[in-house]
Amino acid sequence: MTPNSFSTTPRSNLHDLNLDRSLRHFNQIDLSRRWSISPRTLERWRWLKQGPRYLKIGGRVVYRLEDIEAFEKAQIKKAGQQLTDAGCE
């Protein structure tokens, strides 16, 4: 048997799959960099039950990309529209 006989994915795509997996979840530092805000702001939002949805796994907080994008979409405002707590749970 060849080393690749167990893999159904060509070697050239393995790196892309690993990269794709790592981009599906953001930790607090990654998300704070994406939005140019303090990591403490994300901590405060969690405490206040505001901000994007998150997962807590083994004491680690992670944000799913789809929840981040949903929160971002909910924050889009038209000119003159009053700000609300959209996206808070």
ABEGO torsion letter per residue (X at the ends): XBAAAABABBAAAAAAAAAAAAAABBBAAAAAAAAGBBAAAAAAAAAAGBEBBBBBBGGBBBBBAAAAAAAAAAABBBBGBBBBABGBX
